[in-house]
């Protein structure tokens, strides 16, 4: 067997960027202050990492997210302590 390819099956190359133009990104404002933590509702341990389900202040409940402990600011230590006092069996 020889690696043979029939030339009649070849097609001319068309650059896909000609067909799919990209829209320019819209500018957005960057806040100086990151969103603050309103409350913590759950915690979990994945491997050696702890995560908290954080409700953010000023954002809808749908924007709540699992946040690693390393990403939780130290200003939220009292919120973490309050959560663990209310949920002593949580990791």
Residue pairs with C-beta under 8 A, 6 or more apart in sequence:
34 73
35 56
35 57
35 58
35 59
36 56
36 57
36 58
37 54
37 55
37 56
37 57
37 72
37 73
37 76
37 79
38 55
38 56
38 57
38 58
39 54
39 55
39 79
39 83
40 52
40 53
40 54
40 55
40 76
40 79
40 80
40 83
41 53
41 55
41 64
41 83
42 52
42 53
42 90
43 50
43 51
43 52
43 53
43 83
43 84
43 87
43 90
43 91
44 50
44 51
44 53
44 66
44 91
45 51
45 91
49 68
49 69
49 70
50 68
50 69
50 91
51 66
51 67
51 68
51 69
52 66
52 67
52 69
52 72
52 80
52 83
53 64
53 65
53 66
53 67
54 64
54 65
54 66
54 67
54 72
55 61
55 64
56 63
56 64
56 65
72 80
83 90
84 90
